[in-house]
Amino acid sequence: MNALNRPCAQVRFEDVQVGQDLVALRKGPLTNAHLMRWSSTMENWHRIHYDQRYALERENLPGLLINGSFKQQFIVQLLKDWAGREGWVWKTKFQFRAMDVVGATLEVWARVTAKHQLPSYGLVELDLGIRNLDENGRESTPGSALVALPYAGGNRVPYPFVPPAQDPWKGVAK
């Protein structure tokens, strides 16, 4: 998702349907420069993210690895752009199950799986993930999220966000 295809209107809880797909976010092809800038920003100096020879010869990796925290940021970017200024990304869960390397184009996706009406706002559950488009859409980072959205005609989700007493994930291994 870029500035040209971001939603302009605030999404409201009533606008969302179970089974609805969010507009995917594409990143890439990711280059050595992308990884070096991210690594320096995060002060992550592990050589597997910027030293090709080290990654290949010393660590026996297929190439320079895209940082997990970089992929995490892509997930949150998709969710926060969708939730808009009046919504709130409350929780995310995901697993790094496969390596993605420099040169890859990644696609972050999400699908609405459930909705919960609360007194002041609604909670939306989503399945999500990151697909590597250079490897036939191989899923490398499956996960889920809980996003709070305002009601039509209601107030924005409060900031600072106060978690509701009813947590749909409480006691659920997901």
MOHUCOR-V798338 format. One line per field, one symbol per residue. psi: psi as a letter, one per 40 degrees, with the letter a starting at -180 (. if undefined). A space follows every 50 residues. Layout:
psi->???
This chain:
psi->haddeihdihhiddehihehhihihhhihhiddddddddddefgfheeee gdddddddefieahhhhddddddddddddddddadeahhdiihihheiih iheihihhiihhdiihhideiihhhiiiihiheefffhhdgiaiihhhii iheaiihihihhiidghdehehh.
